[in-house]
Each structure stands twice: as C-alpha cells, then as structure tokens.
Amino acid sequence: MRTPLGRVRNLGASHSGTTDFWRQRITAVAMVLLMAPVIVVVMMLLGSNHAGAAQMLGSPLVAIILLLFIIASTWHMRIGMQVIIEDYV
C-alpha cells in the first residue's frame, strides 16, 4: 500500500525510488572508463621490483586513478548488495 506522497515522489518499497538505480549505472560507467588505465598500471607493475612499484604507485596520477577505481567499485558493490538484501532477505 502506497501513500499519496509516495506516489507523487515515485518511491518504491525501498523508499529510494530510482536513485539507487541511477547511482549504480553511474558507478558502472565510471568503472568501465577507469578499467583501461587500471589494466595499464597493473601491466606496468608486472615486471618491476618493490622499489619500482613503490615509485610508480607514489605518482599522484596513478594514485588518483586507482583511488577513483576503488571508490567506484566499492560504491557499486554496496548498492548491489543493498538491492540483493532488500529483494531476497
């Protein structure tokens, strides 16, 4: 049973409407765009020793790319797990 206010705001059973849907799509697009630079960084790290890897990962550009990828994937995973728990638990 939905309240009139819920119908006006288009809120579903989770009371978040389509916000989670769009956030999950945005994080998926961000991860797709960041995937190529992350793969390049990982491939460059394959043949290097500890000092070379520390130097490469200490670069601000590489650190920002990896940090953005970690944040986007963690946020995407959290939204997905929330949906699974809401739907099946």
C-alpha positions in Angstrom: 0.0 0.0 0.0 1.5 3.3 -1.1 0.8 6.7 0.4 -0.2 9.6 -1.8 3.1 11.3 -1.0 4.9 8.1 -2.1 3.0 8.0 -5.4 3.9 11.6 -6.0 7.6 11.1 -5.3 7.6 7.7 -7.2 9.2 5.9 -4.2 9.1 2.2 -4.2 9.3 -0.3 -1.3 12.9 0.7 -0.5 11.8 4.4 -0.3 14.7 5.5 -2.5 12.9 5.5 -5.9 15.3 5.3 -8.9 18.2 7.0 -7.1 20.0 3.7 -6.4 19.3 2.5 -10.0 21.0 5.6 -11.5 23.8 5.6 -9.0 24.6 2.0 -9.8 24.6 2.8 -13.5 26.9 5.8 -13.0 29.4 3.8 -11.0 29.4 1.1 -13.6 30.2 3.7 -16.3 32.9 5.1 -14.1 34.4 1.7 -13.6 34.4 0.9 -17.4 36.2 4.2 -18.1 38.7 3.6 -15.3 39.3 -0.1 -16.3 41.8 0.7 -19.2 44.1 2.9 -17.1 44.0 0.4 -14.2 44.9 -2.5 -16.5 47.8 -0.4 -18.0 49.1 0.3 -14.5 48.9 -3.3 -13.4 50.7 -4.5 -16.6 53.4 -1.9 -16.0 53.8 -3.2 -12.4 54.3 -6.8 -13.5 58.0 -6.7 -14.3 59.1 -4.2 -11.7 60.6 -4.8 -8.3 59.4 -3.3 -5.0 61.2 0.0 -5.4 59.9 0.5 -8.9 56.4 -0.4 -7.9 56.5 2.0 -4.9 57.8 4.7 -7.2 55.0 4.1 -9.8 52.3 3.9 -7.2 53.6 7.0 -5.5 52.8 9.0 -8.6 49.9 11.3 -8.0 48.2 10.5 -11.3 48.4 6.7 -10.8 47.3 7.1 -7.1 44.2 9.1 -8.1 43.2 6.7 -10.9 43.5 3.7 -8.5 41.7 5.5 -5.7 38.8 6.5 -8.0 38.6 2.9 -9.2 38.5 1.6 -5.7 35.8 4.1 -4.6 33.6 3.5 -7.6 33.8 -0.3 -7.3 33.2 -0.2 -3.6 30.2 2.1 -4.0 28.9 -0.1 -6.9 29.2 -3.2 -4.7 27.5 -1.6 -1.8 24.5 -0.6 -3.9 24.3 -4.1 -5.4 24.4 -5.8 -2.1 21.8 -3.5 -0.7 19.5 -4.4 -3.6 20.1 -8.1 -3.1 19.4 -7.8 0.6 16.2 -5.8 0.0 14.9 -8.2 -2.6 15.8 -11.6 -1.1 16.3 -11.2 2.6 
